Structures are given as structure tokens and as C-alpha cells.
Amino acid sequence: MVTGLVVGKAGGDARRLKMVVFKAGGEVTSALLGGHVDVVPAPVANLLPHIKSGKLRALAISSSQRLAGDLASVPTWRELGVDAVFDTWRGMVGPKGMTVAQIAYWDQVLSRMTKAEDWKNDLVRNYWGDNYLNSSQSRSYLDKEYKDFKNILGDLGLAK
């Protein structure tokens, strides 16, 4: 998805890419280190030891802004002239039919959690952005992301 987005936004034809599917991150990393694939979109934390050792080079970050720490010198795609942002996210879901009061309760609890020091430390340790969305913001975000993903998959020839 990330590679298709970047290639498409850069004006290339994503259908001309040869995509290789692996079962796990370790296989992907081995293939990249072994020179069997040219580029890998991956979570930063997975490849950071190899980037720090000089065995791999980070080309760009798909977030909207640069990361801190060990990757502060790695530009975003936007900085390189490609308007491509791809976020990974984690979410909490509840059962269908939750009441307005139940949703408000969980919005408040999860919002408070994102202000805790443990949470902030996890963000730094994992190179995650601090972009908490409440339930209604998440709904809007996911609706937009669905459309974006459908377009990217269409560009790749994987969806109608």
C-alpha cells in the first residue's frame, strides 16, 4: 500500500511494480538485507537496528512530519516532493449498539490514557505519532481511509 501510494503520487505506474508478499517481518528484512528486494515499507522499529548499523538506508518517512531521535535526518516523502502520507494506527472497538453514554465514557478514558507518562514513553520508544482520535473523529478518519485504500488498491490492480 505504501509503495503503491508513493509511486502513484510521484507520477509512476504502480501496476508496473513487482510486489513480493512475505509471511512475516523477519522474512522481509532478510530479503532486503540479502539484496533479493529493492525496497521495503516497514515500521521503523523493525528495521532501525539495521539502519543504525549502516546495513540499510532509510529513504523517507511516510508520516506527515519527521521523526525524532535516530531518524531525525530522514526526510518525509513530502519533503522530497511526493505528497504521500501513510499512517499506521491502532484502535479500540466496542460492541455494536453501545449507548451514547458508553461511547462518551470510553472516549474520556482513552483520551486520559494518552496523557499518561507510560503512553508518552511508548510513543517515543516505538517512533509513533501522538494522534489520538475520539470515536467520531475515528469514524471520519476510517471513512476517508477506506476511500483512499480503495483508490491505491485500484492503482495496483488489486481492487475494482
Secondary structure as UniProt FT lines:
FT   HELIX           2..9
FT   TURN            10..11
FT   HELIX           14..16
FT   HELIX           25..33
FT   TURN            34..35
FT   HELIX           44..52
FT   TURN            53..54
FT   HELIX           69..71
FT   TURN            72..73
FT   HELIX           78..80
FT   TURN            96..97
FT   HELIX           100..113
FT   TURN            114..115
FT   HELIX           117..126
FT   HELIX           135..155
FT   TURN            156..157
//
